[in-house]
Structures are given as C-alpha cells and as structure tokens.
Amino acid sequence: MKTTYSGSCHCQEVRFEVDMEIDRVRVCDCSLCRKRGALIFRVADDELRITTSLDSMTLYQWHTGVAKDYFCPRCGILPFRRPRTAPDMWAVNLRCVDGLDLDSIPVDYVQGSKLD
C-alpha cells in the first residue's frame, strides 16, 4: 500500500509530495551518483507532485543528455531527477523525504558505470 510522503531540499525552497510503497532503494556507482550519495527510488509521473516550479530549479544534463537532474539553486541539493534508463519516470532522492528510516530499507546496487 502506498503512503504519501513530504520532502524538500535542505533549505526547503524545493518541496514535493510523493506516493510510494518503498521496497528497496537504488545506489548507483556512476561518476555522478557516487559523488552525490543519493538514495534513489523511482516513481511514475502521477506519484510525484512538485510544488516548486521546475523552471526555478537548476537543470544539469551530461553525457548523453537524456537524464535530467534538478537541483535547488540555493542549497544545491538534488531532490529528484529523470533517469536516463527510464526518462518517463521520476527518481526521488530518499534522503530528501521526511520521516524515513533509511537504514531499514534494503539496498539495490546499480552499475550505472557500465552504461555506454
């Protein structure tokens, strides 16, 4: 059963709500994810409600240009992104979601470093 969670960046300029039934978290080893340390969970478009305009956020695209990483322009935190391997979904950074016990969530290690 899905639960609705609230989340934000560090300064709370970027806010969102997300409906999730968390069964695992993804940790990617690509050069970008390794440096940022995000814990990712993918959701469908209709499960994420972003209450901050995407136009007011900083967009970062690299390598193939398919993935879209959205950052708070004030504190620099990445609350969510459009992943390259599933650009029709949202990847939520669970470190930005309020009230989660992150240590209790099983980890799925992803080898993004192996993608061309």
C-alpha positions in Angstrom: 0.0 0.0 0.0 1.4 3.4 -1.0 2.0 6.1 1.6 2.2 9.8 0.8 5.4 11.5 2.0 6.5 15.1 2.0 10.0 16.1 1.1 12.3 19.0 0.3 15.8 20.2 -0.3 17.9 21.3 2.6 16.7 25.0 2.6 13.2 23.9 1.8 12.9 26.1 -1.3 12.1 23.0 -3.3 9.2 21.0 -2.0 7.3 17.9 -3.1 4.9 15.2 -2.2 5.3 11.6 -3.4 3.2 8.4 -3.2 5.4 5.4 -2.6 5.5 1.8 -1.4 9.2 1.6 -0.7 10.6 -1.9 -1.1 14.2 -1.0 -1.8 16.5 1.9 -2.6 18.9 2.2 -5.5 22.5 3.2 -5.1 24.3 3.8 -8.4 28.0 3.7 -8.9 28.2 6.1 -11.9 30.6 9.0 -11.5 27.9 11.5 -10.7 25.8 9.4 -8.3 28.9 8.1 -6.5 29.9 11.7 -5.7 26.4 13.0 -4.7 25.5 10.0 -2.5 21.8 10.0 -3.4 19.5 7.1 -2.4 17.1 6.7 -5.4 13.5 5.3 -5.6 11.7 5.5 -8.9 8.0 6.6 -9.2 5.6 7.2 -12.0 4.7 10.8 -13.1 1.4 10.8 -11.3 3.0 9.7 -8.0 5.3 12.8 -7.6 3.8 16.3 -7.1 6.4 19.0 -7.3 5.2 22.2 -5.6 8.2 24.3 -6.8 8.3 25.3 -10.5 10.9 23.2 -12.4 11.8 26.5 -14.2 13.1 27.9 -10.9 15.4 24.9 -10.3 18.9 24.3 -11.8 18.9 21.6 -14.5 22.0 19.6 -15.1 22.4 17.2 -18.1 25.6 15.4 -19.0 26.9 12.5 -21.1 24.0 11.5 -23.4 21.8 14.5 -22.3 18.8 12.2 -21.6 18.9 12.2 -17.8 17.7 15.5 -16.2 19.0 16.3 -12.7 17.1 19.0 -10.9 18.9 20.9 -8.1 17.9 23.6 -5.7 19.6 26.8 -6.9 20.0 28.0 -3.4 21.3 25.0 -1.4 22.4 22.7 -4.2 20.6 19.6 -3.1 19.1 17.2 -5.7 15.6 16.1 -4.6 14.7 14.3 -7.8 15.7 13.5 -11.4 14.6 12.0 -14.6 16.8 8.9 -15.1 18.5 8.1 -18.4 17.3 4.5 -18.3 13.6 5.4 -17.5 13.1 9.1 -18.6 9.3 8.7 -18.3 9.7 8.2 -14.5 10.9 10.3 -11.6 13.8 9.2 -9.4 13.3 10.6 -5.9 16.3 11.1 -3.6 15.0 9.4 -0.4 17.5 11.4 1.6 15.2 14.4 0.9 12.0 12.6 2.1 10.8 13.4 5.6 10.3 10.7 8.2 12.0 7.7 6.6 14.2 5.2 8.5 16.8 4.9 5.7 18.7 2.1 7.5 15.7 -0.1 7.3 15.3 0.0 3.5 17.1 -2.8 1.5 19.7 -1.5 -0.9 19.9 -2.5 -4.6 23.3 -1.6 -6.0 23.1 -0.5 -9.7 26.1 -0.4 -12.0 25.5 2.8 -13.8 29.2 3.0 -14.5 28.7 0.2 -17.0 26.3 2.1 -19.2 27.6 3.5 -22.5 
